[in-house]
Amino acid sequence: MEITLKGDKEFEDIPSLKTKALRINLNENIYGTFAEIGAGQETVRQFFRAGGGSGTIAKAMSAYDKDFSDSIYGIESDGRYVTEARLRKMLDHEINLIEERLSRDKHPNKMFFSYANTVATIDFAKQYKGHGWVGIRYQIEQDKPYNEIILHLRFKENDARLQQETLGILGTNLIYGAYYKYNEPKKLLRYLYDHLDKDQIEIDTINFAGPVFENVDNRLMSLQLVKNGMTDAVMFAPDGNNVLPAKILYKKNILALRGSFRPVTKVNIDMFEKSYEMFVKENKVDPNNTQVVFEITLSNLRAEGEIDEQDFMDRAKLLCSLGHTVLISNFQEYYKLVEYFSQYSKNRMGLAMGVNNLVDIFDEKYYRHLSGGILEAFGKLFFKDLRVYLYPMVNEDGTLTDSETLKVHPRMKELYKFFKYNGKVVDITDFDPSILTIFSRSVLKAIASGDEGWESMLPPGVAKIIKEKSLFGYEAEEVFREE
């Protein structure tokens, strides 16, 4: 069987699961343990069935009973079992046991590993499809520091048995990739879906760590998940690591700002600060339970038809430096973004945007794929407990365009008035008029051209980072001296 892998020009044969497991088993130096909780021992089963497992499998276990699990791995502070913290405790415990029980004198060439997963499959009512954490901690050289790959998955299938089989396939792909594709992490990521379909499983978080991945930026790997269609959106924190969206957004009040942030300007920050002040004063909004998200859509990452990864990294570094949480999505339409947030929270939400973005929302061309057209989209967008905070735009003649003066298509005029009258669109009034003429595209052009004065258009500290890291095509002036 041959398929074309996204991003590869050539055709490549995909090894069967048996071939992958057998290659691991026949490598006399790979040796470790399997600890699987929640969906059977589906991964290790692949290695047992392939043959030659005695040279690879030191131990296989499932601690299903919660008391047994707690006695082995300890009790979680939140009392939950399907968490990243639980997975890490499992990996810690199992690796420590290998090191304690197996003498390096007797096994000088062994590369130890521990594979673990903790998952919850679909419930009997079939209302909750389930999710899980999967990871491997392993060596690629004997007696060297360990490397680690940890991911979070969501099941899409409606049958527990199918989910178990899917987990076994993913686990086998992960172990094989960890050993034989670690030097090509982007390929390793894509190969996780060998013998799987995108409608079987979603990977929404992955983090690489350890010496062989020291040059891997997990924000860039986060982008690959969306780029490859493995998930609709990923989130990463200011520390640079991917974070589980469910963990960050669960039951929160959410304020989202969409933009190119290329680069982030004083206007972006003013829009954030002023909309946030309004949002936390709303009914049913608890400032201590509010999450602000800066969102960049995949369409905003494209340059000349392809995603410019370096450009993405430049923006990510700046937003992280300002302490913000960033969401990368493939949601071109706002209603899809709101639907996504609604998976995790039913609390009040807010969208901060400029005039042009709001005008685009009322453009019918974005909703032709929906059977209900723009009305269906608006039902999904504004049916939720949501409000749009509108940042004004300055015109060439010095006048302002806000929610009262903006013009939408004549067919949309009454629809817009309906939402405006019902308080779904409100103006940000306490804005800074002195910065309304700042546009990211002008700043970007000035940086690339080496013009002066662009620094004053950016938030404090941002210009310094751009210069220090040579972001957005900035070139530091070189001083030449005659010897």
Disulfide bonds with the S-S distance in Angstrom:
none
